Amino acid sequence: MEESEVKLRERVTKIEADLENEIAQREKLGQLVDDMRDIVIEIKHMREDLKAINDKVNTLEEKPAKRWESIIAGIIGAIAGSIGAAFISFITGG
C-alpha cells in the first residue's frame, strides 16, 4: 500500500469517528430538546394551576370584607330604623 493510501485511510477513519461523535452529540441534543419541551409544558400547567389558586385565594380574601360590609349596612339600617321609629313616635306623641 502506498503512503498516500495509508494517510487517506487514516483520514477517512478519523472522519468516521468524528461523524459518530457528532451523531451521538446530536442525539443527546435531541433528547435535551425533548426534555426542555416537557419542562416548558409542565411550567405552563403550573402557571394555569397557580392562576386558579390565585383566583381562589382572592375570592376567599373578599368574603370577610363582604361580610363586614353587610354587618355595617345592617347596623346602619338598624340605627336609621330606630331613629326613624323614635322620630315618628315623637311626632305622633307616642
C-alpha positions in Angstrom: 0.0 0.0 0.0 1.2 3.4 -0.8 1.8 6.1 1.8 -0.9 8.3 0.4 -3.4 5.4 0.6 -2.5 4.9 4.3 -2.9 8.6 5.0 -6.2 8.6 3.1 -7.5 5.6 5.2 -6.4 7.3 8.4 -8.2 10.5 7.4 -11.4 8.5 6.5 -11.2 6.6 9.8 -10.8 9.8 11.7 -13.7 11.4 9.8 -15.9 8.4 10.5 -15.0 8.6 14.2 -15.7 12.3 14.2 -19.0 11.7 12.4 -20.0 9.1 15.0 -19.2 11.6 17.8 -21.3 14.2 16.1 -24.2 11.8 15.7 -24.0 10.9 19.4 -23.9 14.6 20.3 -26.9 15.3 18.1 -28.9 12.5 19.7 -28.0 13.9 23.2 -29.1 17.4 22.0 -32.3 15.9 20.6 -33.0 14.4 24.0 -32.2 17.6 25.7 -34.6 19.5 23.4 -37.3 16.9 24.2 -36.7 17.3 27.9 -36.8 21.1 27.6 -40.1 20.8 25.7 -41.5 18.7 28.6 -40.3 21.2 31.1 -42.0 24.1 29.2 -45.3 22.2 29.1 -45.1 21.4 32.8 -44.4 25.1 33.6 -47.4 26.1 31.5 -49.6 23.7 33.5 -48.1 25.0 36.7 -48.9 28.6 35.7 -52.5 27.6 35.0 -52.7 25.9 38.4 -51.2 28.9 40.1 -53.7 31.2 38.4 -56.6 29.0 39.6 -55.2 29.0 43.1 -54.7 32.8 43.0 -58.3 33.3 41.9 -59.5 31.1 44.8 -57.4 33.0 47.3 -58.7 36.3 46.0 -62.2 35.0 46.3 -61.6 33.9 49.9 -60.0 37.2 50.8 -63.1 39.1 49.5 -65.5 37.1 51.6 -64.7 38.7 55.0 -64.8 42.2 53.5 -68.2 41.5 52.0 -69.5 40.1 55.4 -68.1 43.1 57.2 -69.8 45.4 54.7 -73.1 43.5 55.3 -72.7 43.8 59.1 -72.1 47.6 58.8 -75.0 48.0 56.5 -77.2 46.1 58.9 -76.1 48.2 61.9 -76.6 51.4 59.9 -80.0 50.2 58.8 -81.0 49.3 62.4 -79.8 52.7 63.7 -81.6 54.5 60.9 -84.8 52.5 61.6 -84.5 53.2 65.4 -84.1 56.9 64.7 -86.9 56.9 62.3 -89.2 55.0 64.7 -88.2 57.3 67.6 -88.9 60.3 65.3 -92.3 59.1 64.2 -93.1 58.2 67.9 -92.1 61.7 68.9 -94.2 63.3 66.2 -97.2 61.2 66.9 -96.8 61.8 70.6 -96.4 58.1 71.3 
